[in-house]
Amino acid sequence: MSEYLRNIVHEFEQLALNSGPGTVAKLKQYLKELDGGTNEKHIIPYLACNALIYKGVDGVKAMTDVLPEAPGHVYPMAILTSLLQASEGYHAKDFFESAESNSILYNPINDDVRVAARSAFLSFLDDCRTSPESFDRLINLLYHEQARSSYERDANSRFHEVAFKILTESTLRISERHIDKLDRLIRAGGREEEYQKFFTENPIFLNPLASQLISKHKLGDDFITDYVLETLTGEYVAVEIEKPSDPIFTQSNDFSYQFTHAFGQVLDFIEWIEQNVAYAQKKLPRIASPRGILVIGTRASLSELQEGKLRRFNKNSNAVEVVTFDDLLSRAKTLQENIRYRAGFS
């Protein structure tokens, strides 16, 4: 290693060790400004990322924050490669492998950092659905990782395994970001329209097989239901959305007015479909006798007696399932964990 290169590595090692204020900001700045040197621009962003990873979860967050501003092609790739490798417990290395293997920039990555890096990378994959720039970066990342595998010193390249995980995870429609968003909405107690918008954009939270959610679908002059959900199996589900703050029970443990009114709306819609099948099928092909879902209240607000009563109610209701908002959140987390486990992300 040349003296010049050794000095660059030493500078980033010192920044990693320095716990004083402003060091994270300085490392972020290195990732925002494209270095003019031919070799330096292929070295500095990787060293900066490794120094940020050394700083822990806060460093991972800094990398995530700066990604949208990262200039050129190499700098975004350095951040994404570093996040991806860190999520697997490895360090990304620059093309020249500037730092020695015993450098603090290659210290073992702890579990908290690995989890934070994985969450950050999965959020990036989620952005790829709506952001052409992010999608282009994903394609470049796959190309970059394949090229790296061709000259990687480790003969047992993990590229195929990593690429499979990226493609598998990118097909998931439940992301950490969306789970967190629903959690925040529930805790904030927002307006009913906010939940309707969320579920319109993320119908999988209502049904794992959801293919589309038709919002405020009008059938005839009589009925407007919150949603009609169509599944991948061609089934339809009538969905009524209330609010987490709406009570399911009264203080005397009877079903509340809000509950009985909303439940009645779902039943009325199902009955209307059954009596007007031919007309309904002009707008919703193959619909016949849909099931229903009523989303209302929170399970956390129920007493043990009320939970039991709701469970028995659902057991005896063949047409309409009643779920609480925190039920949907819990189901989404379980579905995400199971899919990731099967895909090898556990």
N, C-alpha and C positions, 0 to 999 in steps of 0.2 A: 504494500500500500504506500502511495506517495505521501510525502509530508503534508502536502496541500490537502489531500483527501483525509488524512488522519486528523487534521485540524478541524475539518468540517464535522466529522463524526464526533470529535471531542466536544464541540460546541453543542451539539444536540444531546449528548450525554449529560452535560452540565444543566441544560434546560430541563431535562427529565428529572434530574436530582433536585433542582431548585424548587422548593415549595413556596417561594415568595409570591406575593400578588403580581399579576401581570405576565407570568410565564406561560400560562395557557393561552392568553391573548396573543402573545408573541409567536407561539407555535402556530396558532390559527392564521396569523398574518403571513407566515411562510407559505401556507397553503392557498392564500388568496393572491399572491404576487408571483407571476411566472418568472422564473430565473432565466436570464438571457444566455447562460452558458450551455453549450451543447450537451455536456455530460451532467452538469449540475441539475438541470431540469429533470433528469432521470434518477437523481440520487436524493435531492433535498426533500421532495414530498414524502418519500418513503421513510426517511429518517425522522421527519416531523411527525408522521403518523405513529411510528414506533415510540417516540417520546411521549406522545399523547396517550397511547395505550398504557405506557408505564405509569401514568398519572391516575389510571383507574377509570371508573365509570364517568367521572367528570370529563376526562379526556375523550372518551368515546362520544359523549354528547357534543363536545366541541367539534369533533370530526363530522358529525351529522349536521350540525348547524352550518358549517362552512361548505358542505358539499355543493349546494346550489350556486355558490359563488366561485367554486374552483375553476381556474382558467384552463383553456386549451384542452388537450386530450389526455396527457400523462397525469396531470394532477387529480382529476376525478377518478381515473383508474387506480391511482395510488391509494386514494381514500377507500374506494369500494373494495379493492383487493385486500387492503388491510382489515377492513371490517369483516369481510368474508373469511379470511384466514383466522382472524382472532376468534370468530364465532366457533371455529373448529379447534381452537387452542393452539394455533400456530402464529408465527410472525411472518408478515410479508417482507420479502427482501428485494432491494433494487437490483437492476440488471447486473451491476458490477459487484454486488455483495460487499458493499463498502465496509460495513461494520464487522468486526471479528465475532465469532460465534460466542465468545465469552463476554461480549459487551452487555452492559445493563439494558441496552435497547432490545435485547433478546431474552430478558428475564422471563421465567415461566408466567403464563397468563392465568390469573385466578378465575374462579367460577363466576364471580359477579361481573367481571369484565367480559367474559365469554358470553354470558347471557345478555348483557347490554349490547354487545356487538351484534349478536344474532337478532335482537329486537330491532336494532337500527337498520340492519340489512333487509329484514323482512318488510320494514316500513318503506324502504326504497323500492322493493319489488311491488308493493302495493301502489306506489306512485306511478309505476310503469303502465298501469292500466289507463291512466288519464293524461299522462305527460309524455308527449313524443320525445322530448329531450331525455327523460329518464329511460325510456324504452331503447333509444339509440345507445345510451350508455350501457344498458344491459347487454345488448348485442356485442358492443365493443369489449365488454368485460369477458364474455364467453370466448371471443376471439383471442383476447389478451391471455387468458388462462390456458387456452390450448397452445398458443405460441410458447408460453413459459414452460409448459410441460415437455416441449420438444428439446429444451436445453437444460432442464432441471437436473441437478446433480443426483438427486435422489431417484434411482431407477424406478422405484415403485411410486410412480406419480399418482396423485389422488384426483387428477383432473376429471376423469369420467364419473367418479363418485360424486364429486362436488357439482359438476354440471347437471347430473341427474337430480340432485337435491334442489338446485336452483330452479330447474324447469318444473319439478313437482310442486315446490312451494309457490311458484308464481301462478299456478293454476288454482290455488286456494282462494276462496272468496271471503274468508273470515280472517281479518288481520288484527294484530295487536292494536293498531290505531283505531279500528272500528269498535273493538271491544271496549277500549278505553273511552271512546266517544259516547257509546251507549251508557256506560257506567256513569260518566259525568252528567249526561242528560237526566238519568234517573235521580241522581243525588241533587241536581239543581232544581228539579221539579218544573221543567219548562212547559211551554204551551203544547196543546195536543198536536198542533200543526208541525211542531219540531219533530215529534216522534213519527208522524206520518211521513215526513220527508225522509227521515233516516231509514225507515223500513222500505220505502219506495226505492231507495238507492241500494239497500242491502237486504233483499228479500230472504236470503239464506238464513237470517236470524229467526225468521218465522217458520221456515221449513227447509231442511237440508237439501231437498230435491227441487227447490224453487227455481223456475226458469225465468219467470217474469211476474211482476206485480202490477196489476192494472189499477191505478189509483182513481178513486171517485168515479167508478164506472156506472153510468146511468143505463138502466134497462127500463124501457117504457117510460111512462110519465109518473110512475108510482115510487120507484125505489132507487135510492143512491146509497150504495154500500161504501164503506171506507176503501176496501180493496177487494179485488178478486185475484187470488193467487193461482197461477198455473204451474204445475209441477212438470218435471222432465218425463214423468210417466203419463202425462196427458190428463191428469186429474185437476179439478178445480176446488178451491177452498175459499169460502166467504170469510173475510177478515174484518173484524170491528176493533178499532183501537180507541181506548179511552186514555186515562192518564195514570201514572203511578200513585198520584195523591188521591185518586178516587177510591172510596172505601168499598170493599166487597161486602162487609157486614155492618150492621148497626151495633150499638152498644149492647143490645139485648140478644146479639148473635143471630139475628135474622138477616137474610140477604137484603142489601141496601137498595134504595130506589135506583141509584146509578147502575148497579149490577143488573137488576131485573129489566130495566129499560134497554140497556145495551144488549143483553142476552135475547130479549124479545125482538130486537131489530135483526139479529142474525137469523133467528127462527123465521121471521116474516120473509126475509130475503130467500131463504131456502125453499119455503113453501111457494113463493111466487115463481121461482124457477121451475119447480116440479109441475106447477099448473100451466106454465107458459113455455114448455120445453122448446117447441118448434121456433118460437120467436126468439128465445134466448140464444139458441144455437146459431142464429144468423150473426150474432156478435161474438159469441164464445163457442166455437166449434166443439161439438161432442159433449158439451155440458149437459148433465141430466139431473143428478141428485147430489149436489155438492155437500161436503162436510163444512163445518164452520169452526172458526177460532175467535175467541174473545180474549183480548189482552187488556188487563185491568189490574190496578193496585200493585202491591208488593207483598211477597210472602213474609218478609221481615216484620210487617205490621200486623200479622195474624197471631192470635193466641193459639195454643196447642189445640184447644177445642175447635176453633175455627178452621185450622189446617185440616183436622180430621173430617169436618163437615164438607169442606171443599173437595177433599180427596174422594169422599163417598159420592158427592154430586157428580164429579167427573166420571167415576166408575159406572154410574147409572145413566149417563148422558151419551147416547150413541151418536148423536148428530153434531154436537158442539163441544169442543174442548175449551176449558177456561184455563188460561195461563197468566201468571203474573209477570211483570217486567223483569224481576230478578230471576224468575225461572228461565226466561229467554237468555239472559246474560250467562247463567250457569250452564245451560245447554250449549251455548256457543263456545264457551271455554273448554268444555269436555270434548266437543266435536273437533276443535282445533288441536287439542292435545293428542287425541286419538289418531288424527290424520298425520300429524307430525311424527308420532311414534312409528306408525306404519311406514312412513317415508324415510325413517332413520334420523329424524331431527331431535330425538329425545336426548 
